[in-house]
Protein backbone atom coordinates (compact mmCIF):
# COMPACT_ATOMS: atom_id res chain seq x y z
CA UNK A 1 0.00 0.00 0.00
CA UNK A 2 1.37 3.39 -0.95
CA UNK A 3 1.44 6.10 1.70
CA UNK A 4 1.13 8.92 -0.85
CA UNK A 5 -2.66 9.41 -0.74
CA UNK A 6 -3.41 8.55 2.88
CA UNK A 7 -5.92 10.59 4.81
CA UNK A 8 -4.84 12.33 8.04
CA UNK A 9 -6.64 9.76 10.24
CA UNK A 10 -4.68 7.00 8.48
CA UNK A 11 -1.41 8.77 9.31
CA UNK A 12 -2.60 9.01 12.91
CA UNK A 13 -3.34 5.27 12.98
CA UNK A 14 0.13 4.52 11.57
CA UNK A 15 1.78 6.79 14.14
CA UNK A 16 -0.21 5.21 16.98
CA UNK A 17 0.68 1.70 15.78
CA UNK A 18 4.37 2.56 15.63
CA UNK A 19 4.29 4.17 19.07
CA UNK A 20 2.51 1.14 20.53
CA UNK A 21 5.04 -1.20 18.90
CA UNK A 22 7.97 0.84 20.24
CA UNK A 23 6.41 1.00 23.71
CA UNK A 24 5.92 -2.78 23.70
CA UNK A 25 9.52 -3.37 22.66
CA UNK A 26 10.75 -1.03 25.37
CA UNK A 27 8.50 -2.52 28.04
CA UNK A 28 9.66 -6.05 27.14
CA UNK A 29 13.32 -4.88 27.27
CA UNK A 30 13.91 -6.06 23.70
CA UNK A 31 15.56 -2.68 23.07
CA UNK A 32 18.48 -3.72 25.30
CA UNK A 33 21.00 -5.81 23.33
CA UNK A 34 22.30 -7.32 26.59
CA UNK A 35 18.87 -8.80 27.34
CA UNK A 36 18.55 -10.18 23.80
CA UNK A 37 22.02 -11.73 23.98
CA UNK A 38 21.24 -13.39 27.33
CA UNK A 39 18.12 -14.85 25.70
CA UNK A 40 20.14 -16.12 22.73
CA UNK A 41 22.66 -17.69 25.14
CA UNK A 42 19.72 -19.51 26.77
CA UNK A 43 20.26 -17.71 30.09
CA UNK A 44 16.98 -15.74 30.15
CA UNK A 45 13.74 -17.00 28.66
CA UNK A 46 11.63 -13.90 29.27
CA UNK A 47 11.86 -12.83 25.64
CA UNK A 48 10.55 -16.23 24.55
CA UNK A 49 7.28 -15.38 26.28
CA UNK A 50 7.25 -11.95 24.61
CA UNK A 51 7.91 -13.36 21.13
CA UNK A 52 5.56 -16.30 21.67
CA UNK A 53 2.79 -13.94 22.72
CA UNK A 54 3.42 -11.74 19.69
CA UNK A 55 3.33 -14.74 17.34
CA UNK A 56 0.09 -16.01 18.92
CA UNK A 57 -1.63 -12.63 18.61
CA UNK A 58 -0.46 -12.29 15.00
CA UNK A 59 -1.69 -15.77 14.05
CA UNK A 60 -5.11 -15.09 15.58
CA UNK A 61 -5.32 -11.66 13.93
CA UNK A 62 -4.37 -13.01 10.49
CA UNK A 63 -6.91 -15.81 10.83
CA UNK A 64 -9.82 -13.75 12.21
CA UNK A 65 -9.44 -10.27 10.70
CA UNK A 66 -10.48 -11.24 7.15
CA UNK A 67 -13.51 -13.10 8.55
CA UNK A 68 -14.64 -10.36 10.93
CA UNK A 69 -13.94 -7.36 8.70
CA UNK A 70 -15.12 -7.01 5.14
CA UNK A 71 -11.92 -5.17 4.25
CA UNK A 72 -8.94 -3.71 6.14
CA UNK A 73 -9.45 -0.42 7.95
CA UNK A 74 -6.66 1.27 5.98
CA UNK A 75 -6.76 -0.62 2.70
CA UNK A 76 -8.97 -1.82 -0.10
CA UNK A 77 -8.54 -5.57 0.44
CA UNK A 78 -6.58 -8.17 2.38
CA UNK A 79 -3.49 -9.36 0.52
CA UNK A 80 -1.93 -12.81 0.57
CA UNK A 81 1.63 -12.89 1.87
CA UNK A 82 3.27 -15.56 -0.22
CA UNK A 83 6.71 -16.68 0.93
CA UNK A 84 9.21 -17.75 -1.70
CA UNK A 85 12.16 -19.78 -0.45
CA UNK A 86 15.24 -19.49 -2.57
CA UNK A 87 18.99 -19.02 -2.21
CA UNK A 88 18.70 -15.26 -1.55
CA UNK A 89 16.08 -15.76 1.16
CA UNK A 90 18.22 -18.40 2.85
CA UNK A 91 21.37 -16.26 2.63
CA UNK A 92 19.57 -13.15 3.88
CA UNK A 93 18.02 -14.94 6.84
CA UNK A 94 21.38 -16.52 7.74
CA UNK A 95 23.12 -13.12 7.62
CA UNK A 96 20.35 -11.57 9.71
CA UNK A 97 20.60 -14.36 12.28
CA UNK A 98 24.38 -14.09 12.50
CA UNK A 99 24.20 -10.32 12.91
CA UNK A 100 21.45 -10.60 15.51
CA UNK A 101 23.40 -13.26 17.42
CA UNK A 102 26.63 -11.27 17.43
CA UNK A 103 25.15 -7.89 18.33
CA UNK A 104 21.80 -8.61 19.99
CA UNK A 105 20.30 -5.91 17.76
CA UNK A 106 17.27 -6.23 15.49
CA UNK A 107 16.20 -3.25 13.33
CA UNK A 108 12.82 -2.58 14.99
CA UNK A 109 14.07 -2.72 18.58
CA UNK A 110 17.16 -0.69 17.58
CA UNK A 111 15.00 2.17 16.35
CA UNK A 112 12.79 1.93 19.44
CA UNK A 113 15.93 1.79 21.60
CA UNK A 114 17.00 5.19 20.30
CA UNK A 115 13.92 6.56 22.04
CA UNK A 116 15.28 5.27 25.35
CA UNK A 117 18.48 7.25 24.83
CA UNK A 118 20.73 4.35 23.82
CA UNK A 119 22.75 6.18 21.17
CA UNK A 120 25.17 3.24 20.81
CA UNK A 121 22.44 1.68 18.69
CA UNK A 122 23.26 4.24 15.99
CA UNK A 123 26.30 2.11 15.11
CA UNK A 124 24.12 -0.96 14.64
CA UNK A 125 21.61 1.00 12.57
CA UNK A 126 24.44 2.37 10.42
CA UNK A 127 25.59 -1.20 9.78
CA UNK A 128 22.04 -2.27 8.93
CA UNK A 129 21.70 0.66 6.52
CA UNK A 130 25.06 -0.11 4.92
CA UNK A 131 24.05 -3.74 4.44
CA UNK A 132 20.76 -2.68 2.85
CA UNK A 133 22.61 -0.28 0.56
CA UNK A 134 25.08 -2.97 -0.51
CA UNK A 135 22.23 -5.39 -1.15
CA UNK A 136 20.46 -2.78 -3.28
CA UNK A 137 23.60 -2.21 -5.36
CA UNK A 138 24.08 -5.97 -5.75
CA UNK A 139 20.45 -6.48 -6.80
CA UNK A 140 20.80 -3.96 -9.63
N, C-alpha and C positions, 0 to 999 in steps of 0.2 A: 504494500500500500504506500503510495506516495504521500509525503507530508505537505506538498505544495498547496493544495486547496482545502486544508482542514479548517473547520470552524473554530472560533475561540474556545468553546466548551470542550472540543476535542483536544486542543492543546492543554487545557487545564486537566483533563483526564490523564493525558500522557505524563504531565508533570507530577500529578498526584501518584500515579503508578510508580514512577521512578523514585520519588521520595519514599514511598512505602517500601520499595525494594531495598533502597539504601539503608533505611532504618532497620529493616529486618536483618540485613547483613551485619550491621553494626551491633545490634542487640545480640545476635548469635555469636559474636566475636570472630566471624569469618573475615573481617577486615584486618585482623592481626596475623601476619605470616607465621609468627611463632606458634599460635594456636593451631593453624592449619598443618604446620610441619609436625607438631606433636600428634595430631590425628593420623597423618600419613605414616608416622613411625609406630602406629598402633599403641600409643601411650595414653590417648584421650579419645573416647568414643562419643563425646558430646556432639560433634559435628555430624556424626552418622545419623543421629536423631533429627538434626536440623535438615540435612539433605533428604533423609527418608521421608520426613513430613512434607517437604517441598515436592518430592516426586509423587507422593500419594495425592496431594491436593491437585497437582497438574494432571495426573491421570483421570481423576474424577471430573475435573473441569473440562478436559478434552472430550470425555465420554458424554457428559450431561449437557454442556452448553449448546451444542447443535440441536439437541432434542427439546430443550426448554425454551430456547430463543429461536425465532424464525430466521434471524440474521444477526451478525455481530453488532454491537452497539456503535462501533466506529468504522464499520466496513459494509460492503455490499453483500458479501457472502462468506461462508467459511471455506477456507482453502485446505486442500490435502497437503500434508508435509511428507513428501516422498523422500526417503533416504536412499542414496546411491552409494554403495560401497565400491571403492576402487582403490588403486594404488595411492592417489593423492589424498584421499580421505584417511587411509591407514597411516600414511606418513605424517599428515597434519595432526592427527590425534596422538600419535606417538611423540611428536615434538612438543605438543601442548602438555602432555602428561609428564615428560621429562622436565620441561621448564617449571611446571607447577610443583613437581616433587623436589626440585633443587631450590626453588625460591619460596615456595609456599604462597605464591601470588597468582591469582586468577584475575582476568580483566575487570569483571564487574565489582568484586570486592576491593580491588585496587582503587578504582574510581571512588567508590563509597568511602574507602579508608582515607582519601585525601580530605574528606569532610570532617574527619576526626583529628586532623592536624598532622597526620603521619606523612610528612613530605618526602621521606625516604622512598615512598612508593612511586615517586616521579621517575626514579631510575628504572623501575620495573616497567612502568608504562612507556617510557622511552624505548626500552627494548622490545616491547610488544608492538609499538608503532613501527619501529625499524624492521621487525620481522614481517609485518603486514606490507610494508613498502617493498621489501625485497620480493615477497611473494607476488605482489602486483606486477613488478617488473619482469619476473620470471614467467608469469602467466601470459604476458603480451608476447 
